[in-house]
């Protein structure tokens, strides 16, 4: 999958999640690449790019219990219950050393998942993950 297709799939999935749950699930996302030199931003969707970049090291710490940067096979995903504010709420491995990071800057994962509609809405997240497993992002 190319970057334009990946961006479109992410935006569509987030819109479908929002429609299903009745409110935005994630208001920020980013495609990042892990390299020997650290993390590199590939694409960003949200309204605080400068803050995202400035706070990246701190914000990714919310995923420390769910993300092993040395072992991120395509299809790996997890939600963190430590992310709040700008701390990332979820990650999805979408290509070799490529992740999508998801965040709701106003709610924690616990608050998001407490919505009664969350269980049935997860299909949209799963469909996005399956799309990347079938056709990983090539950056």
N, C-alpha and C positions, 0 to 999 in steps of 0.2 A: 504494500500500500504506500502511496506517496503522501507527502505532508498535507497537501490540499485535501485529499480524500479523508485522511485521518482527522483533520480539523473539522471537516463537515460532519463526520460520524460522531465526534465528541459533542459538537454543538447540538446535533439532532438528539442524541441520547439524553443530554442534560435538559433539553426542552421537553422531551417525553417524560422524563422523571418529574419535572416540575408540574406538568399537566396531571400526572397520575397521583401525585401526593398533595397537590393544591398549593404548593409554595416552592420557591427555589430550594433545591437540595444542595447544590454546589454553586457558588457565585464566582468561583475562580478555578482555573485549571492551568496546568502548564505541562508541556512535553519537555523533559530534560534528558540529557545523555550523560551517562557515567563513563569517565575516562580515567586514565592514570593520573591526570592532572586535577581530577575532581569532577564537579558537575558543571554542565554547560546548558544554558537555556536555549531550546530550539524554537519553541512557540509558546505564546502566553495568551490566555483568554481571561480577561477580568478588567478591573478598573484601577489597579494599584501596582502597576509593573515596577515602578521605581522602588516601592516599599518591598515588593516581592523579592527583588534582587538583593536589596540591602539586608533583608532579614532571613534570607534563604537558609543559612547554616543553623540558625536558631529554630526556624519553623520546621525544618525536616526532622529535628530531634523528636517531634511528636510521633514519628513513625519508627523510632529506634527499636521498639519491640516487635515490629511487624515486617521490617525491611532489612534484609542483609544485602548491602550493595555489592558484595562479592559473589552473590549467588542470586541472580534475578532472571530465572527462565521466563520466556514468553508465556503469558497466561497467569503468572503469579499476581495475586492481588490481595489486599487486606484493608481493613478499616481500623483506624486507631481510635481508641477512646480517650486518648490524651490530648488530641488536637482541640484547641479552642482559640477563637480569634483567628490570628493568622497562622497558627500551627496546622499543618496539613492533616486532613481527615482520612484520606485514603490514597492508595497508589495502585497502579495497574501496569504491569510490564507488557509493552506493546511491540517490542522489537529487541534485537540484541543490544543490551545496555541502554535501552530506551524506556522511560517511564512516563506515564501520565500521573501527575499529582493533582488531587482534587481537594478543594477547600470550601467550607462555608465560613465566611469571616464573622458571621453573626451568631452561629449556633455550634454547639459541640456535636460530635457524632451521636452521643447518647440522646441529645434532644431531637436530632433528625430521626433516629430510628424509633423514637417513642411515638411518632405519628402512626396512628392505626393503619394508614394506607401504605406505610413503608414496605411491608412484606410483599404485597402484590406489585408494588412499583419496581422492585428490584429486578424484574425481568428486563428492564431497559438497560441496566448496568450489565447484566449478564449477556445480553445481545451485543453490547459494545465489546465486551471482553472476547466473546466468540468470534467477532469480526476480525479482531487483531490476531487471534490464534490462527484463524484460517488464512490470513493475509497480513503478516507482521509489517510494521512500519519500517521502511527503508529510508534512513536519513542521510 
